[in-house]
């Protein structure tokens, strides 16, 4: 049997997660918009649920591959993060997040950001090695997002190789012990 016949296939909607939050004054930066770090935390939380739903295993964030801020999110607006698995390797999953803002007074919605993250399903004593199911898009948007997976994956592999070489060249000396130029 080929690998694809042995592996289960799940539709994107089976890993879909939607979380909505009100943006409060404590969430804001000095521009009076949602602090980017807070949004990153919300994205990671939402995307991690999608990865766990898809793999039905223990997952960890391997990387936040991209986060493109498109429109600021203001105080007293809501932020809605929608995520689903958009591509898979053997044990890795790419998760797409669409971040929508909404002016709660007018009802106007806008695309605030998009993001891709990679999660890895980890081996456990109970489950052993995990081979994640393949993913099948069914909507026009899912097809558009999923069709770019292979190119994004190739770019991640190149970036990972560079990052490994780069990390090996970085000094581990304490900053107060480093030479001053």
C-alpha positions as CSV (number, residue, x, y, z in Angstrom):
1,X,0.0,0.0,0.0
2,X,1.2,3.5,-0.7
3,X,1.6,6.0,2.2
4,X,-1.4,8.1,1.0
5,X,-3.7,5.0,1.1
6,X,-2.6,4.2,4.6
7,X,-3.0,7.7,5.9
8,X,-6.4,9.1,6.9
9,X,-7.6,12.2,5.2
10,X,-9.3,15.0,7.1
11,X,-11.1,18.1,5.6
12,X,-9.9,21.5,6.7
13,X,-13.2,22.2,8.5
14,X,-12.4,19.3,10.9
15,X,-9.6,21.3,12.4
16,X,-11.3,24.7,12.2
17,X,-11.2,26.8,15.3
18,X,-12.8,30.2,15.8
19,X,-12.0,32.4,18.8
20,X,-13.4,35.9,19.3
21,X,-12.1,38.4,21.9
22,X,-13.0,42.0,22.8
23,X,-10.0,44.3,22.6
24,X,-9.7,46.1,26.0
25,X,-7.5,49.0,27.0
26,X,-5.1,46.6,28.7
27,X,-4.5,44.9,25.3
28,X,-3.3,48.1,23.6
29,X,0.1,49.5,22.6
30,X,1.1,53.2,22.7
31,X,-0.7,53.7,19.3
32,X,-4.0,52.6,21.0
33,X,-4.2,49.5,18.8
34,X,-4.0,45.8,19.7
35,X,-0.4,45.0,20.8
36,X,1.2,42.7,18.3
37,X,2.5,40.4,21.0
38,X,-1.0,39.9,22.4
39,X,-2.2,39.0,18.9
40,X,0.6,36.5,18.5
41,X,-0.4,34.8,21.7
42,X,-4.0,34.6,20.6
43,X,-2.9,33.2,17.2
44,X,-0.6,30.5,18.8
45,X,-3.4,29.5,21.2
46,X,-6.0,29.2,18.4
47,X,-3.6,27.5,15.9
48,X,-2.5,24.9,18.6
49,X,-6.1,23.7,18.9
50,X,-6.4,23.3,15.2
51,X,-3.2,21.2,15.2
52,X,-4.4,19.0,18.1
53,X,-7.8,18.5,16.4
54,X,-6.1,17.4,13.2
55,X,-3.5,15.1,14.7
56,X,-5.4,14.0,17.8
57,X,-2.0,14.0,19.5
58,X,0.3,16.1,21.5
59,X,1.6,19.0,19.4
60,X,4.1,21.8,19.9
61,X,4.7,25.0,18.0
62,X,7.7,24.6,15.8
63,X,7.6,28.0,14.2
64,X,5.5,31.1,13.5
65,X,6.4,31.3,9.8
66,X,4.6,34.5,8.9
67,X,2.4,37.1,10.4
68,X,1.3,39.9,8.2
69,X,-0.4,42.8,9.8
70,X,-2.8,44.4,7.3
71,X,-5.0,46.6,9.4
72,X,-4.8,47.9,13.0
73,X,-7.3,46.6,15.6
74,X,-8.7,49.3,17.9
75,X,-9.9,49.4,21.4
76,X,-13.6,48.2,21.8
77,X,-13.3,46.4,18.5
78,X,-13.4,42.6,18.5
79,X,-10.6,40.3,17.1
80,X,-11.7,37.0,15.6
81,X,-9.1,34.4,14.8
82,X,-10.1,31.6,12.5
83,X,-7.6,28.7,12.0
84,X,-7.3,25.4,10.3
85,X,-4.7,23.0,9.1
86,X,-3.6,23.9,5.6
87,X,-0.8,21.4,4.8
88,X,0.9,18.4,6.4
89,X,4.2,16.6,6.3
90,X,4.7,13.3,8.1
91,X,4.4,14.6,11.7
92,X,4.2,18.4,10.9
93,X,1.2,20.6,10.2
94,X,1.0,24.0,8.8
95,X,-1.9,26.0,10.3
96,X,-3.4,29.1,8.6
97,X,-4.9,31.8,10.7
98,X,-7.2,34.5,9.3
99,X,-7.5,37.4,11.8
100,X,-10.6,39.6,11.4
101,X,-11.4,42.8,13.3
102,X,-14.9,44.2,13.8
103,X,-16.0,47.6,14.9
104,X,-18.6,46.6,17.5
105,X,-20.5,49.9,17.1
106,X,-20.9,49.8,13.3
107,X,-20.6,46.1,12.6
108,X,-17.9,46.8,9.9
109,X,-15.5,43.8,9.6
110,X,-12.0,43.9,8.1
111,X,-9.1,41.6,7.5
112,X,-6.6,42.6,10.1
113,X,-3.8,40.0,9.6
114,X,-3.0,36.6,8.2
115,X,-0.6,34.0,9.7
116,X,1.0,30.6,9.0
117,X,2.5,28.5,11.8
118,X,4.1,25.1,11.9
119,X,3.3,22.5,14.6
120,X,4.8,19.1,15.2
121,X,3.0,16.2,16.6
122,X,5.2,14.6,19.2
123,X,5.8,10.9,20.0
124,X,4.2,9.7,23.3
125,X,4.4,6.4,25.2
126,X,0.7,5.8,24.6
127,X,0.5,6.6,20.9
128,X,4.1,6.1,19.7
129,X,5.1,7.9,16.5
130,X,2.4,10.0,15.0
131,X,1.8,10.3,11.3
132,X,-0.7,13.1,10.8
133,X,-3.7,12.7,8.5
134,X,-3.5,14.3,5.0
135,X,-5.6,17.5,4.6
136,X,-8.3,18.1,2.0
137,X,-9.6,21.6,1.3
138,X,-13.3,21.9,0.3
139,X,-14.0,25.6,0.0
140,X,-12.6,28.1,-2.5
141,X,-10.7,29.9,0.2
142,X,-9.3,26.6,1.6
143,X,-8.2,25.5,-1.9
144,X,-6.4,28.9,-2.4
145,X,-4.6,28.6,1.0
146,X,-3.7,24.9,0.7
147,X,-2.4,25.1,-2.9
148,X,0.5,27.3,-1.7
149,X,1.6,24.8,1.0
150,X,4.4,23.1,-1.0
151,X,6.1,26.3,-1.9
152,X,5.8,27.6,1.7
153,X,7.2,24.3,3.0
154,X,10.2,24.4,0.7
155,X,10.9,28.0,1.9
156,X,10.7,26.8,5.5
157,X,13.2,24.0,4.9
158,X,15.7,26.5,3.4
159,X,15.1,28.9,6.3
160,X,15.5,26.1,8.8
161,X,18.9,25.1,7.3
162,X,20.0,28.7,7.4
163,X,18.8,29.2,11.0
164,X,20.7,26.1,12.1
165,X,23.9,27.4,10.6
166,X,23.2,30.9,12.0
167,X,22.5,29.5,15.5
168,X,25.8,27.6,15.4
169,X,27.7,30.9,14.7
170,X,26.0,32.9,17.5
171,X,28.0,33.4,20.7
172,X,26.8,31.9,23.9
173,X,29.0,34.2,26.0
174,X,27.3,36.3,28.6
175,X,26.8,39.9,27.2
176,X,28.9,41.4,30.0
177,X,31.8,39.0,29.2
178,X,31.7,39.7,25.4
179,X,34.5,41.7,23.8
180,X,33.6,45.3,23.1
181,X,34.6,46.6,19.6
